[in-house]
């Protein structure tokens, strides 16, 4: 998926990983995915 020329990942979680589209039953997993992506973005920007 792309938006305004930028990368937009849509992670797919299994029912075993978290039972809702927003990972209500597994917040550590959802937070890890978001924070890993944020790290990637910030590392790229800091390297510019």
N, C-alpha and C positions, 0 to 999 in steps of 0.2 A: 504494500500500500504506500502511496506517495501523496504528500500534501505540500503544495507550494514549493516543489522541488527539493524537499527534505525527506529523509528516511523516516518511515513510521512503521515500527514493528508491531505486530499483533500477536502476542504470545498465546499459545494454546495450552490450556491446562487440562489434565485429565480429571475425571470425577474423583479419583483416589487422592489427587493432590489438593483439591479444594472444591467444595460442592457448589459454588455459585460463580457467576460470571465475574464477580469482584473478589473471589477467594475469601469470603467471609469466615470460613472455617480454617483457613490457613493464612493468616495475615503475614507471618514471617516469610512465606514463599512470595507473596505478592510484593512485599516491601523489598525483598532481595532482588526481584526482577526489575523493579522500578529504579532502585539505587544502583544496580549494575549498569543499567542504561544511562543513568545520569553521570556516572563515572566516565563512561565512554565519551559522552558529549563534552564534558568539561575537560577531559584530557586532550581531546582534539582542539578545542578552543584555546587552551593554554599553550598548545604547541604552535599556534599560528603566529 
